[in-house]
């Protein structure tokens, strides 16, 4: 934990916010049920939540610079020439309308349109492990066209509307420009269906395996003919399919049937010097199909493409761990800077878990069949950190102090709310 937090300690000019940031990350790793400033301050032994709130709202520090330092630590541990950048988004359900970027929009978190805030994230998957390395909050048009609303949430004046695929492309460019070792990119069909996003990856000479919809038109015969992806699959002979594992899952290898067509061209058919193809995955039990547009700057094998397709799921695992273990979705902040600061510190806590799990796995030479133990998971790593490192405040007086503080604060808020409502009702 000290190594990750120490990597960006120099970004804080004063000792107080530096110590508060370390306590904040420790709190995110702790076993407190809800990880807001109040709960994290209590866990840290503070008498009030002011220091935690000031860290997110008013303290002087650059969340993007901390993000860069964190990315360096992650790459130093997991970096590999054939690593994969994985793009995906996740939503946090909200009740109000003031949190930056919130509106009624589709989010996979709920599986439907809800009042939500959506963030686009970039994952990094190397040979030894994976975690999240970057983040962008998505601002819908309803926000970027209302500059007053943006100013109220602290959105910088220069920030304009950007699609989720444009935010993803921006993060990938930042990673490549920073010298992050990577050979491939993976994403779901929300990004794979974008020809602009695919072209952006080719400009960086990044190979990709991007999911596309079944209705996606696949250019064949030099681009003269475009055929729906599901129609291409329907015309394949039985001999076109090969059974391969997309990587290890919780219950062992994830076997699927795969078909690979390399007669695909790009949309505009430029001479990009790479190889375009269509990869089709078939579930061995249900027969359900998934489709991937692929490109590689150098000759690639089916095994390589299947590996990258399987690695895309690591971002889902990272989201689950980030939300269930370090409170990524538990922030109660409204402003632009506060969202980026909380999210960056949550990514730091997640990196601690990912690196500790990888280090433990590297040092474990015993066969699980002999020991009866599985490798340490990030969940178990967090439990051990709480047991051996984080010392919970057990002083009864401290707990009573915080109980009284919360009740007093809530009473003031209730009186203020009642007064405001009464004033509104008395207005003519």
Steps between C-alpha positions, in 0.01 A plus 500: 500500500784735586662446161192608306423801722869591516515524121285815502581642846705776335189632325384652829684816593398488866528217747135520615334409166774244438415319824129539436536344154680199651226470764237532228646209300534294820135573576396384155684175570342465842189301582277799570162438340453834321804691379407867509700779662315459829570130531859529378570780750362290785706201388813717494438624855415859404255695715326655196476426126643841402847372401358230271254743342770763454718241324230448237373858471756769587848358560760583235600189306476372144297180465627445145862518618421244772335287231819515295713391798259217574511386137880487520488274807249268334699477178822436693330198660281367219662643187554264208556550126182308416284672763141602424319829560133434579233769475160489668253717686306465822219700654411615849129542571409844637184658643575869443583713198805694621780238493729563205381316187185357653188456287261226397709276279570134436737334741603138506503518880119498494457350153258778406460877480532655846606825659872432505853629472723314254878470502717358222802306625819357356634170628849358457552125481852360499632150548498512882186698574257771407333810643358839398743778405287792378152654522279762336157621610252510210318831450181465294396773256244623754797601712745639246229717342417650841817687599335638812436149622857403415639798692288406799664156502849638446540368145790684331392741226711322240321167547263432210275210411683177421349162423598204714716362219674838474569494874638147459719610210633789710601265782669261256694786343613614845619148586688458171658845527615412853687198365271234647606165348200363314425306182122462500171667586166339582151639557134412475274579205421854620857583394561232238212625284674837464711516184662819634611320816640209298690741275642673808647173623652429161665842502676395821589164340308322772355164409140458610227248565182706534154356546241612243125449474346216302360757257846647439580515130821319419684620184602207280654459155711813525215699646272443198250302708380556858330214680342487846721322751230249594444420133871428458482258793193324361682417176802341667556124463550283808868467415552874555462469879778422747460446875737708707519642852465877545691479826444365848177582680387436855403144400790422268573567132227690310455296184318639197482415133674757281492582129747740340456675164794699370341626176372810679612848391474829683210738438693743279751232392819705554840338470564480873742212473304284742272202486124537546284207602172396658502273804182317600446333837235235560390384843545125521181457706251754368636567153489875569728696267730797562686691228833687498665731250874435516811669367868435556797700370699175473386148413301358791376153587155385601637422845612863543162639400314260728727599790424871450127433466509315833698775673220750438317345796773616738347848503173353629693327777673830579167684522359236733804517726512881489137531607479216749844539659607868482171688458544636147125565477452627857621856457260777593657781299347734245784698347738425214822513704350302787389216271845471345671517838284237668518272197879533475546407866263206452716382206803528730330277758407253226861497377617408852275194493596399145875532562485319835303215342750476214797503738342226710430290191857544376639380830262204527673200343283238664243312300148583618409132479771424755431790738122512462526879454418719204713802417425812698217705350469877531213441745718289725792741465280782633396285797865430581590868466227584750616225734872576499540865395190713548428532871132583554417763759364304796484780758142523627519875564603558138207295371256687728645832384429414138151374579419834667663698218289327235177549697579867561585560135186321382287705742641825359439380145142404586429840658642674195291286267180563696568875510559511125179309429300726733634811329404363160150418618451849644602671177204655314 
